[in-house]
Amino acid sequence: MALPTSLTPPIATASPTQSLEGPEPLLQARRLVTEIPGPASRALADRRRAAVASGVGSTMQTYARRAEGGVIEDVDGNVLIDLGSGIAVTTVGSAAPRVVRAVRDQAAAFTHTCFMVTPYEGYVAVAEQLNRLTPGDHEKRSVLFNSGAEAVENAVKIARVHTGRSAVVAFDHAYHGRTNLTMALTAKSMPYKHGFGPFASEVYRAPMSYPYRDEPGLDGREAAARSLAVIDKQVGAGNLAAIVIEPIQGEGGFIVPAPGFLAALAEWAREHGVVFIADEVQSGFARTGAWFAIEHEGVVPDLVVSAKGIADGLPLSAVTGRAEIMDAVHAGGLGGTYGGNPLACAAALATIETIEAESMVQRAREVEALVLPRLRSLQAADPRIGDVRGRGAMVAVELVHPGGREPDAALTSAVAAGCHARGVVVLTCGTYGNVLRLLPPLAISDELLTEGLDVLADVLAELGRAAA
């Protein structure tokens, strides 16, 4: 049955300035031609309401048509500065040339055979690269999945088999996913857990090092001692299979633990035969100015979980770890129909090539050197900015009511909305809903990044004047 004319998708044809190989490069400049969202986006929103489950939320109400480098073009022709990277996914820039070519070539060869049925080289090659890039020079193995949550679940499975124990410890403010076990590991109820229980058992929670909100003077090792005291009392080392922790917490507020915290936890885990799992889903793949954020602390985890930036937007995740731990699982105990899909593997290999060829680990450090001083200068003049923190291109601004540290979630929402209306994509996060997070693609130019920060500063100033 034919669709009504108004709903029929247009047939793509090449314009005189556009080859059949693909569209012309997207100009890397912010451009607003309608209000945000524009009429075409509003029309799509109407269609969405009738077709998509209402439980799926979206940060913005503008609909993307193209994305490239550091910008996103919407269906109305507005071009937005991207300071979100699809939540730390398009780290090398959306539609990165090497990735596009690799996926196109792989799609022409085959799109799926299932690695558990007819294996292929791409999966093996990605595992080899992960074994090379993750911290430590010990012998490693890798296994590939689809999402970060799936990889976290499998890391816990592997740890339980290896240790013969069942308990798992996660931390305050943690986010590990939306599946049943990873919801249990996740700390925040709304919107991630509310109404979805009961959750998996044998999951315990320990205090996180949160320098901005911890008691003054508490260093990383003291914060770790506080956590380990809780673990000893509530679980006991002899019952504990794994500690699961984000080296920099993502949804919890881009919390960077105090120096020494992660190292002390890892030392205790090694002493007691507990598997130390680093959830690098959001912080990995050059995002923080190292391949993996835990490298900043000089810690070598037993297992590393990767996803998001691993394949520039194609669904892929991985668990990489010590060979003796990874190989503890019986044959057939790990896998999945789509895990390590050949298109995603091709994208991952091209992403790794791009990061190395274009020195993107160093580029993340350059982004930090541009962004953090600018935000800290704003902080010095604005009592609403309680804290500025982060590493590389993973930076946060925590907003509070002036005169204290009471979280100001309303201001945070207003700032994000103001940036969106002006064509800058920023994200929010935090247990208290009061953290702005900046996750620009590493392909973004200094000029675009500076303009995005200018808009953020202008919005903060305007909201301040309005409240005065």
KAGI-V964836 format. One record per residue. N is the residue number from 1. PHI is phi in whole degrees, -180 to 180 (* if undefined). OMEGA is omega as a letter, one per 20 degrees, with the letter a starting at -180 (999 if undefined). Layout:
n:N phi:PHI omega:OMEGA
n:N phi:PHI omega:OMEGA
This chain:
n:1 phi:* omega:a
n:2 phi:-72 omega:r
n:3 phi:-71 omega:r
n:4 phi:-56 omega:a
n:5 phi:-53 omega:a
n:6 phi:-68 omega:a
n:7 phi:-106 omega:a
n:8 phi:-71 omega:r
n:9 phi:-62 omega:r
n:10 phi:-67 omega:r
n:11 phi:-80 omega:a
n:12 phi:-72 omega:r
n:13 phi:-130 omega:a
n:14 phi:-82 omega:r
n:15 phi:-81 omega:r
n:16 phi:-58 omega:a
n:17 phi:-102 omega:a
n:18 phi:-132 omega:a
n:19 phi:-83 omega:r
n:20 phi:-70 omega:r
n:21 phi:-73 omega:a
n:22 phi:153 omega:a
n:23 phi:-71 omega:r
n:24 phi:-63 omega:r
n:25 phi:-55 omega:a
n:26 phi:-82 omega:a
n:27 phi:-59 omega:a
n:28 phi:-85 omega:r
n:29 phi:-156 omega:r
n:30 phi:-69 omega:r
n:31 phi:-149 omega:r
n:32 phi:-116 omega:r
n:33 phi:-113 omega:r
n:34 phi:-138 omega:r
n:35 phi:-67 omega:r
n:36 phi:-111 omega:i
n:37 phi:-80 omega:r
n:38 phi:-87 omega:a
n:39 phi:-62 omega:r
n:40 phi:-68 omega:r
n:41 phi:-66 omega:r
n:42 phi:-66 omega:r
n:43 phi:-66 omega:r
n:44 phi:-67 omega:r
n:45 phi:-63 omega:r
n:46 phi:-63 omega:r
n:47 phi:-63 omega:a
n:48 phi:-59 omega:a
n:49 phi:-58 omega:a
n:50 phi:-90 omega:a
n:51 phi:-125 omega:a
n:52 phi:-108 omega:r
n:53 phi:-57 omega:a
n:54 phi:-70 omega:r
n:55 phi:-72 omega:r
n:56 phi:-88 omega:r
n:57 phi:-98 omega:r
n:58 phi:-137 omega:r
n:59 phi:-63 omega:a
n:60 phi:-120 omega:r
n:61 phi:-105 omega:r
n:62 phi:-97 omega:a
n:63 phi:-102 omega:a
n:64 phi:-76 omega:r
n:65 phi:-112 omega:r
n:66 phi:-145 omega:r
n:67 phi:-151 omega:a
n:68 phi:-162 omega:r
n:69 phi:59 omega:a
n:70 phi:-108 omega:a
n:71 phi:-135 omega:r
n:72 phi:-128 omega:r
n:73 phi:-100 omega:r
n:74 phi:-94 omega:a
n:75 phi:-70 omega:r
n:76 phi:-96 omega:a
n:77 phi:91 omega:r
n:78 phi:-72 omega:r
n:79 phi:-116 omega:a
n:80 phi:-106 omega:r
n:81 phi:-76 omega:a
n:82 phi:-97 omega:r
n:83 phi:-110 omega:a
n:84 phi:-127 omega:r
n:85 phi:52 omega:a
n:86 phi:59 omega:a
n:87 phi:63 omega:r
n:88 phi:67 omega:a
n:89 phi:-100 omega:a
n:90 phi:-87 omega:a
n:91 phi:-61 omega:a
n:92 phi:-90 omega:a
n:93 phi:98 omega:r
n:94 phi:-61 omega:r
n:95 phi:57 omega:r
n:96 phi:-59 omega:a
n:97 phi:-55 omega:a
n:98 phi:-63 omega:a
n:99 phi:-67 omega:r
n:100 phi:-59 omega:a
n:101 phi:-63 omega:a
n:102 phi:-65 omega:a
n:103 phi:-68 omega:r
n:104 phi:-61 omega:a
n:105 phi:-67 omega:a
n:106 phi:-67 omega:r
n:107 phi:-61 omega:r
n:108 phi:-72 omega:r
n:109 phi:-84 omega:r
n:110 phi:-168 omega:a
n:111 phi:-101 omega:a
n:112 phi:-170 omega:r
n:113 phi:-134 omega:a
n:114 phi:78 omega:a
n:115 phi:-61 omega:r
n:116 phi:-78 omega:r
n:117 phi:-108 omega:r
n:118 phi:-124 omega:a
n:119 phi:-68 omega:a
n:120 phi:-149 omega:a
n:121 phi:-66 omega:a
n:122 phi:-56 omega:r
n:123 phi:-60 omega:a
n:124 phi:-61 omega:a
n:125 phi:-65 omega:r
n:126 phi:-64 omega:r
n:127 phi:-59 omega:r
n:128 phi:-62 omega:a
n:129 phi:-68 omega:r
n:130 phi:-63 omega:r
n:131 phi:-63 omega:r
n:132 phi:-75 omega:a
n:133 phi:-89 omega:a
n:134 phi:-70 omega:a
n:135 phi:-61 omega:r
n:136 phi:99 omega:r
n:137 phi:-106 omega:r
n:138 phi:-75 omega:r
n:139 phi:-70 omega:a
n:140 phi:-130 omega:r
n:141 phi:-136 omega:r
n:142 phi:-133 omega:r
n:143 phi:-138 omega:a
n:144 phi:-109 omega:r
n:145 phi:-136 omega:a
n:146 phi:-107 omega:a
n:147 phi:-127 omega:r
n:148 phi:-61 omega:a
n:149 phi:-61 omega:r
n:150 phi:-63 omega:r
n:151 phi:-68 omega:r
n:152 phi:-61 omega:r
n:153 phi:-57 omega:a
n:154 phi:-71 omega:r
n:155 phi:-62 omega:r
n:156 phi:-66 omega:r
n:157 phi:-56 omega:a
n:158 phi:-63 omega:a
n:159 phi:-63 omega:a
n:160 phi:-66 omega:r
n:161 phi:-65 omega:a
n:162 phi:-63 omega:a
n:163 phi:-90 omega:a
n:164 phi:71 omega:r
n:165 phi:-116 omega:a
n:166 phi:-119 omega:a
n:167 phi:-73 omega:r
n:168 phi:-135 omega:r
n:169 phi:-112 omega:r
n:170 phi:-120 omega:a
n:171 phi:-128 omega:r
n:172 phi:-53 omega:r
n:173 phi:72 omega:a
n:174 phi:-72 omega:r
n:175 phi:-135 omega:a
n:176 phi:-130 omega:r
n:177 phi:140 omega:a
n:178 phi:-119 omega:r
n:179 phi:-81 omega:a
n:180 phi:-61 omega:a
n:181 phi:-67 omega:a
n:182 phi:-73 omega:r
n:183 phi:-65 omega:r
n:184 phi:-63 omega:r
n:185 phi:-73 omega:a
n:186 phi:-73 omega:a
n:187 phi:-87 omega:a
n:188 phi:-83 omega:a
n:189 phi:-75 omega:a
n:190 phi:-99 omega:j
n:191 phi:-98 omega:a
n:192 phi:-79 omega:a
n:193 phi:-120 omega:a
n:194 phi:-55 omega:r
n:195 phi:83 omega:a
n:196 phi:-103 omega:a
n:197 phi:-76 omega:j
n:198 phi:-76 omega:a
n:199 phi:-104 omega:a
n:200 phi:-59 omega:a
n:201 phi:-89 omega:r
n:202 phi:59 omega:r
n:203 phi:-117 omega:a
n:204 phi:-125 omega:a
n:205 phi:-126 omega:r
n:206 phi:-121 omega:r
n:207 phi:-67 omega:r
n:208 phi:-97 omega:r
n:209 phi:-75 omega:a
n:210 phi:-133 omega:a
n:211 phi:-51 omega:a
n:212 phi:-66 omega:a
n:213 phi:-111 omega:r
n:214 phi:-72 omega:r
n:215 phi:-61 omega:a
n:216 phi:-57 omega:r
n:217 phi:87 omega:r
n:218 phi:-74 omega:a
n:219 phi:-88 omega:a
n:220 phi:-64 omega:a
n:221 phi:-72 omega:r
n:222 phi:-67 omega:r
n:223 phi:-64 omega:r
n:224 phi:-67 omega:r
n:225 phi:-62 omega:r
n:226 phi:-61 omega:r
n:227 phi:-65 omega:a
n:228 phi:-68 omega:r
n:229 phi:-64 omega:r
n:230 phi:-65 omega:a
n:231 phi:-63 omega:r
n:232 phi:-60 omega:a
n:233 phi:-75 omega:a
n:234 phi:-89 omega:a
n:235 phi:-123 omega:a
n:236 phi:91 omega:a
n:237 phi:-57 omega:a
n:238 phi:-68 omega:r
n:239 phi:-104 omega:a
n:240 phi:-96 omega:r
n:241 phi:-83 omega:a
n:242 phi:-154 omega:r
n:243 phi:-106 omega:r
n:244 phi:-114 omega:a
n:245 phi:-148 omega:r
n:246 phi:-86 omega:r
n:247 phi:-59 omega:r
n:248 phi:-129 omega:a
n:249 phi:-68 omega:a
n:250 phi:-90 omega:a
n:251 phi:-59 omega:a
n:252 phi:-69 omega:r
n:253 phi:131 omega:a
n:254 phi:54 omega:a
n:255 phi:-80 omega:r
n:256 phi:-97 omega:a
n:257 phi:-65 omega:r
n:258 phi:-62 omega:r
n:259 phi:-54 omega:r
n:260 phi:97 omega:a
n:261 phi:-65 omega:a
n:262 phi:-66 omega:a
n:263 phi:-63 omega:r
n:264 phi:-66 omega:r
n:265 phi:-63 omega:a
n:266 phi:-65 omega:r
n:267 phi:-63 omega:r
n:268 phi:-63 omega:a
n:269 phi:-61 omega:a
n:270 phi:-64 omega:a
n:271 phi:-63 omega:a
n:272 phi:-107 omega:r
n:273 phi:69 omega:r
n:274 phi:-97 omega:a
n:275 phi:-77 omega:r
n:276 phi:-98 omega:a
n:277 phi:-107 omega:r
n:278 phi:-96 omega:r
n:279 phi:-85 omega:a
n:280 phi:-104 omega:a
n:281 phi:-57 omega:a
n:282 phi:-94 omega:a
n:283 phi:-97 omega:a
n:284 phi:-87 omega:r
n:285 phi:60 omega:r
n:286 phi:76 omega:a
n:287 phi:-56 omega:a
n:288 phi:-102 omega:a
n:289 phi:89 omega:r
n:290 phi:-146 omega:r
n:291 phi:-59 omega:r
n:292 phi:-136 omega:a
n:293 phi:-62 omega:a
n:294 phi:-67 omega:r
n:295 phi:-63 omega:r
n:296 phi:-62 omega:a
n:297 phi:-99 omega:r
n:298 phi:67 omega:a
n:299 phi:-103 omega:r
n:300 phi:-108 omega:a
n:301 phi:-74 omega:r
n:302 phi:-75 omega:r
n:303 phi:-130 omega:r
n:304 phi:-121 omega:r
n:305 phi:-103 omega:a
n:306 phi:-121 omega:r
n:307 phi:-170 omega:r
n:308 phi:40 omega:a
n:309 phi:-70 omega:a
n:310 phi:-66 omega:a
n:311 phi:-140 omega:r
n:312 phi:55 omega:r
n:313 phi:113 omega:r
n:314 phi:-85 omega:a
n:315 phi:-73 omega:r
n:316 phi:-157 omega:r
n:317 phi:-146 omega:a
n:318 phi:-155 omega:r
n:319 phi:-119 omega:r
n:320 phi:-126 omega:a
n:321 phi:-171 omega:a
n:322 phi:-57 omega:a
n:323 phi:-58 omega:a
n:324 phi:-69 omega:r
n:325 phi:-80 omega:a
n:326 phi:-63 omega:a
n:327 phi:-84 omega:r
n:328 phi:-72 omega:a
n:329 phi:-80 omega:r
n:330 phi:-65 omega:r
n:331 phi:-59 omega:a
n:332 phi:90 omega:a
n:333 phi:-76 omega:r
n:334 phi:-122 omega:r
n:335 phi:147 omega:a
n:336 phi:159 omega:a
n:337 phi:-57 omega:a
n:338 phi:-101 omega:a
n:339 phi:-58 omega:a
n:340 phi:71 omega:r
n:341 phi:-51 omega:a
n:342 phi:-60 omega:r
n:343 phi:-65 omega:r
n:344 phi:-66 omega:r
n:345 phi:-63 omega:r
n:346 phi:-61 omega:r
n:347 phi:-64 omega:a
n:348 phi:-64 omega:r
n:349 phi:-63 omega:r
n:350 phi:-71 omega:r
n:351 phi:-64 omega:r
n:352 phi:-61 omega:r
n:353 phi:-60 omega:a
n:354 phi:-65 omega:r
n:355 phi:-59 omega:a
n:356 phi:-75 omega:a
n:357 phi:-68 omega:a
n:358 phi:-106 omega:r
n:359 phi:50 omega:a
n:360 phi:-79 omega:r
n:361 phi:-63 omega:r
n:362 phi:-65 omega:r
n:363 phi:-61 omega:r
n:364 phi:-62 omega:r
n:365 phi:-67 omega:r
n:366 phi:-66 omega:r
n:367 phi:-61 omega:r
n:368 phi:-59 omega:a
n:369 phi:-65 omega:r
n:370 phi:-85 omega:a
n:371 phi:-81 omega:a
n:372 phi:-61 omega:r
n:373 phi:-62 omega:r
n:374 phi:-64 omega:a
n:375 phi:-67 omega:r
n:376 phi:-71 omega:r
n:377 phi:-69 omega:r
n:378 phi:-64 omega:a
n:379 phi:-60 omega:a
n:380 phi:-62 omega:a
n:381 phi:-106 omega:a
n:382 phi:-135 omega:a
n:383 phi:-68 omega:r
n:384 phi:-77 omega:r
n:385 phi:-92 omega:a
n:386 phi:-77 omega:a
n:387 phi:-153 omega:r
n:388 phi:-125 omega:a
n:389 phi:-153 omega:r
n:390 phi:135 omega:r
n:391 phi:-138 omega:r
n:392 phi:58 omega:r
n:393 phi:-100 omega:r
n:394 phi:-134 omega:a
n:395 phi:-126 omega:a
n:396 phi:-132 omega:r
n:397 phi:-124 omega:r
n:398 phi:-98 omega:a
n:399 phi:-102 omega:a
n:400 phi:-137 omega:r
n:401 phi:-74 omega:a
n:402 phi:-56 omega:r
n:403 phi:93 omega:a
n:404 phi:-171 omega:a
n:405 phi:-123 omega:r
n:406 phi:-69 omega:a
n:407 phi:-60 omega:r
n:408 phi:-118 omega:a
n:409 phi:-69 omega:a
n:410 phi:-65 omega:r
n:411 phi:-63 omega:a
n:412 phi:-60 omega:r
n:413 phi:-63 omega:a
n:414 phi:-67 omega:r
n:415 phi:-65 omega:r
n:416 phi:-61 omega:r
n:417 phi:-64 omega:r
n:418 phi:-65 omega:r
n:419 phi:-65 omega:r
n:420 phi:-60 omega:a
n:421 phi:-63 omega:a
n:422 phi:-98 omega:r
n:423 phi:87 omega:r
n:424 phi:-128 omega:a
n:425 phi:-85 omega:r
n:426 phi:-126 omega:a
n:427 phi:-118 omega:r
n:428 phi:-116 omega:r
n:429 phi:-166 omega:r
n:430 phi:106 omega:r
n:431 phi:-54 omega:a
n:432 phi:-100 omega:r
n:433 phi:68 omega:a
n:434 phi:-120 omega:a
n:435 phi:-120 omega:r
n:436 phi:-89 omega:r
n:437 phi:-119 omega:a
n:438 phi:-115 omega:a
n:439 phi:-133 omega:a
n:440 phi:-66 omega:r
n:441 phi:-63 omega:a
n:442 phi:-72 omega:r
n:443 phi:-82 omega:a
n:444 phi:-69 omega:r
n:445 phi:-82 omega:r
n:446 phi:-59 omega:a
n:447 phi:-64 omega:r
n:448 phi:-64 omega:a
n:449 phi:-62 omega:r
n:450 phi:-64 omega:r
n:451 phi:-64 omega:r
n:452 phi:-62 omega:r
n:453 phi:-67 omega:r
n:454 phi:-60 omega:r
n:455 phi:-63 omega:r
n:456 phi:-58 omega:r
n:457 phi:-64 omega:r
n:458 phi:-63 omega:a
n:459 phi:-64 omega:r
n:460 phi:-59 omega:a
n:461 phi:-65 omega:r
n:462 phi:-63 omega:r
n:463 phi:-67 omega:r
n:464 phi:-65 omega:r
n:465 phi:-66 omega:a
n:466 phi:-66 omega:a
n:467 phi:-83 omega:a
n:468 phi:-73 omega:999
